[in-house]
Amino acid sequence: QKEPLLKGKKLLISAGPTREKIDPVRYLTNHSSGKMGYAIAEVAAKLGADVTLVSGPVHISSPRGVKVVNVESAEEMYEEMIVRFADAHIVIKTAAVADYRPKYTFEQKVKKNDGDQQLELERTKDILMALGKRKKNQVLVGFAAETNNVDVYAKGKLEKKNADMIVANDVTSAGAGFGTDTNIVTLYKRDGTKTALPLMSKHDVAENILKEALHLHEDERK
Ligand code: PMT
């Protein structure tokens, strides 16, 4: 009998949105359902990997055999990813992390008045970039959710964030991106190659990503 493909491999995956608190009743977030990241975690576990999934708030149940670490904010996700990074062989950053958060979180509910309101925002930490800086021999895979210029932005992220592969999805295409059960992605690698996959289930996208990531991991060990 053949060994499962990812046996003995430690995978660290992030999924879902983050929530950035404004006050006790309000927050900033995005449309990520967690489906893409959970599909990767589920397929990886089925392929025999030891999987940790750091997840923002979602409404889907934990995949079988996966260790789930629940977080809310970008800061919490940063902390959980950083402490687990050194130990991992393959890291896949599917989460849609907030780039900005409210500069102040109000302790009491903000009351309305008759005029307009302004919300001051500050940058969150870029987790992918921080992992890229710490990278030793981990294979680091990032995503790029774009609405235009996908090619340029995906190649830019590959370089700037020191990733080994970027999975780009044009979130304006039908059947791709947030909330759907399917996705349309292009895989960008550091050797300059680019593989455009057709529309397929997030489950099948996950399988493609994991196989590519495993090849990169095997190359790393040669
Ligand atoms: O969850 P679903 O509903 O299934 O939707 C899937 C998805 C659209 C969320 C997924 O396919 C996807 O594209 N995820 C990445 C979303 C995103 O935040 O993309 P980005 O282009 O803004 O970020 C690029 C990369 O940097 C991502 O790997 C992201 O995790 C990472 N990042 C971003 C900001 C930040 N502060 N820290 C990060 O690490």
Boltz pocket constraint, residues with backbone or C-beta under 6 A from the ligand:
constraints:
  - pocket:
      binder: B
      contacts: [[A, 16], [A, 31], [A, 32], [A, 33], [A, 34], [A, 35], [A, 36], [A, 37], [A, 74], [A, 93], [A, 94], [A, 95], [A, 96], [A, 97], [A, 98], [A, 99], [A, 124], [A, 125], [A, 126], [A, 127], [A, 128], [A, 129], [A, 141], [A, 142], [A, 143], [A, 144], [A, 145], [A, 146], [A, 157], [A, 167], [A, 169], [A, 171], [A, 177], [A, 178], [A, 179], [A, 180]]
      max_distance: 6.0
